[in-house]
Amino acid sequence: MTLTSSTIGTAASGRTSALVTIGVGALALAAILAAPWLAKPFTITLLTEAFVLAIWAMSLNLLSGHAGLLSFGHAAGFGLGGYAAGYFAREVSADVILSLLFAEAVVFIVAALAGAVAIRLSGVAFSIVSLCIAQVLYQVAIAWRAVTEGMDGLLGVPLPRLFGATIKNGAPFYILVSVVMMATLAGLALVLKSPFGATLRAIRTNDIRAASIGIDVRLHKWLAFVISWMLAGLAGGLMVFLKAGTTPMSLHWSESGNVLIMTIFGGLGTIVGPVLGAVCFVFLHDVLTSTLAIWQFVFGLIFVVVVIAFPSGLAGLPAQFGKLRWRFSR
């Protein structure tokens, strides 16, 4: 086999890119872990919320960005997981592992049943059905007062406990959330680089061709749906401990819109995009709401500009700048 200069250059470029990725990842990991000792308490609270929302955005990205199933009701898994974890923690045990496991079991059962119906549809029809499922759960949360306490909300959720020790708000809970978020990110990266991830992308590109080569399209869509809901439920469970409660608004369509904005803002179909989108969403929201009366207009304008200027989101900025640099260097 003859090695050409272009082949050697491509290989070297690939190694450089890999080294840069590892270096950036290591710096990001160090910054995340060092934040409790460097940042103010309020900043830590915002980061904690952002990382919880990042898990939720990653779950939507799996379903919409990689499986091609655009969900308008992704608050369903998030809100359901929050209610299940909060109710278990308040009524049975505040152990965070047991509470999250209970929440995941509840979300799995509902997702398995709802997904069996929803994945038979695609395109706009799937999006509308996903929205309907979330709104049904929203109405259930309002009406089932014996469990959810209706519009008053499920309040009084105790601080989580881990191996018998209470995890207080602030740095301890931030570290827990950070570890869960990074584990979720690493796990999803491995899944998306696996044959399962490649199959999802094939289905997203053309599900008819995928079926023609022997791929069980419905099974893979159902698996993506269930996994996505369970990750959303994990985020909802962590959020209920952060907020010490939850309300039916966690299931509302407006929350589904928020997580969709985070995912698109960060980069739909990318790996780190949802994390970037969630962090920017939380901090932009905090800055704009505290300084501007018309913050909704400004926030929407920023979102539109980013989407138009950078179709691949914040995660695509390095590639976009690389293309511009290459054009101007010619």
TIMAR-649411 format. One record per residue (C-alpha): x, y negated, z negated. Coordinates in steps of 0.001 Angstrom, whole numbers, plus 500000, padded with zeros to 6 digits. Last residue first. Example, Ala and Ser with C-alpha at 12.3 -4.5 7.8 and 13.67 -1.06 7.14 Angstrom:
// TIMAR-649411
513670501060492860 512300504500492200 
// end
This chain:
// TIMAR-649411
493231469621500063 493696468517496463 490346466687496371 488422469824497301 490313472039494846 489752469595491986 486050469442492775 485809473227492800 487652473495489487 485397470839487983 482363472934488902 483974476127487585 484820474454484276 481269472992484020 479456476286484572 478891477007480891 477172473632480573 474508474640483052 474792476606486308 472821473958488201 475241471228487067 474185467846488457 470485468662488729 470245470644485468 472418468157483569 470443465151484821 467093466794484000 468197467686480465 469558464194479789 466288462664481012 464246465002478812 466284464013475767 465907460339476591 462135460619477026 461703462694473849 463915460263471901 461602457329472516 461872456001468960 465643456342469061 468350456687466396 467460459545464032 465507461565466594 468283461156469161 471149462285466913 469344465296465450 467951466474468783 471365466075470407 472905468152467604 470344470951467837 470187471090471641 473975470889472063 474476473871469740 471670475862471405 472921475165474926 476513476075474110 475404479358472545 473032480104475440 475836479438477969 478350481844476411 477388484834478582 475999483303481768 472706484121483493 471032480837482588 473614478216481644 473667476091478509 470837473758479500 468874476665481009 469103478649477766 468443475716475452 465486474529477557 463963478027477511 464391478106473733 462479474830473455 459702475885475816 459037479025473788 458817476765470749 456162474699472542 454200477883473268 453597478395469545 454898481420467651 457124479490465211 454187477080464923 452363479796462963 454498478825459936 457732480054458348 459472480240455002 462670479610453051 463995477562456029 467328479401456284 465804482707455180 463024482379457769 465636481477460389 467579484692459844 464473486791460435 463544484774463524 467012485297464980 466733489051464440 463260488980465971 464690487295469080 467259490079469258 464414492603468964 462395490821471660 465317490930474102 466016494585473381 462343495426474024 462099493457477276 465443494697478592 464400498288477842 461051497750479573 462760496236482621 465140499195482742 462286501701482508 460209499877485112 463064499751487619 464034503414487430 466969503104489811 467008505674492624 468485503775495553 465049502635496785 464145501314493330 467043498852493428 466037497835496940 462543497003495687 463879495278492563 465924492795494574 468369490420492880 466960490777489370 466897494557489713 470552494559490786 471355492268487869 469671494683485474 471614497589486968 474909495752486495 474002495208482839 473209498884482370 476445499855484142 478318497897481433 479555494290481692 476215492997480430 476234495426477513 479791494495476504 478988490772476608 475755491453474698 477685493136471901 480264490352471709 477574487658471554 475559489585468979 478652490155466829 479478486440467116 475942485472466047 475876487946463150 479256486734461879 478213483099462220 474913483739460414 476691485309457445 479310482552457379 476613479875457458 474772481608454609 477858481381452390 478797477821453555 475465476154452872 472516478034451469 473262480637448823 473742484325449498 472729486165446339 474871489203445519 473423492714445152 475026494129448291 473616491180450271 470796489063448868 468760486509450766 467373483429449004 463693483808448256 460805483230450723 458415480885448922 456280479954451923 454449481854454630 452585479020456289 449724476762455264 448361477244458789 447310480773457902 448545482407454705 450423484972456848 449399488171455075 445911487635453666 445523484624455966 445304486717459135 443584483996461213 446461481581461874 449103484266462436 446669486171464652 446136483031466741 449882482675467271 450149486387468074 447579485877470837 449485482789472002 452701484799472302 451013487530474331 449383484934476611 452741483276477320 454267486631478246 451283487266480526 451804483911482257 455513484547482850 454844488076484105 452284486774486633 454639483996487736 457268486508488845 456767490120487921 454113492442486563 454233496036485376 456789494786482853 454023493126480814 451979496239480022 454650498558478630 456341495466477210 453417494700474920 453459498209473433 457244498496473036 457480494878471911 454895495373469157 456596498500467796 460097497053468167 459131493786466459 457839495659463418 460963497840463202 463230494813463710 461483492952460885 461899495927458547 465583496146459453 465940492403458881 464399492637455424 466456495713454493 469696494015455550 468837490704453875 467958492256450525 465167489969449302 463023492965448402 459320493817448436 456852490894448480 458988487859449306 461687489544451367 459191491782453171 456918488837454014 459846486735455230 461318489507457384 457975490297459031 456976486648459505 460327485682460995 460468488704463272 457006487886464603 457985484271465203 461085485143467190 459510488020469108 456552485890470198 458517482661470716 459580484147474027 456268483170475560 457122481513478871 459339484427479893 461167484574483212 461878488231484017 465000488253486224 466780491000484285 469978488978483838 468941485372483227 465358485989482169 465541488980479827 469153488786478697 469034484978478622 465972485115476381 467881487181473828 470891484879474091 468619481901473375 467378483569470171 470919484345469062 471853480727469844 468885479538467772 470451481162464721 473802479626465672 472232476164465998 470490476454462632 473767477322460936 475554474540462808 472962472018461621 473358473177458022 477153473042458332 476874469484459648 474800468576456586 477467470055454289 480271468021455936 482808469808458120 486358471025457502 486171473772454889 482878475280456101 484043474845459742 487118477096459491 485297480237460657 483742478503463648 486981476703464564 489004479935464414 486469481734466617 486477478860469126 490279478865469225 490360482637469767 487752482407472524 489657479625474265 492827481700474178 491103484877475359 489451483011478240 492737481324479185 494512484684479149 491809486231481347 491980483326483794 495755483621483959 495519487355484604 492967486791487372 495096484059488929 498102486382488897 496059489099490588 494766486656493194 498263485332493868 499672488843494254 496906489672496714 497427486401498588 501184487024498800 500548490410500348 501127493734498668 501447496635501077 500000500000500000 
// end
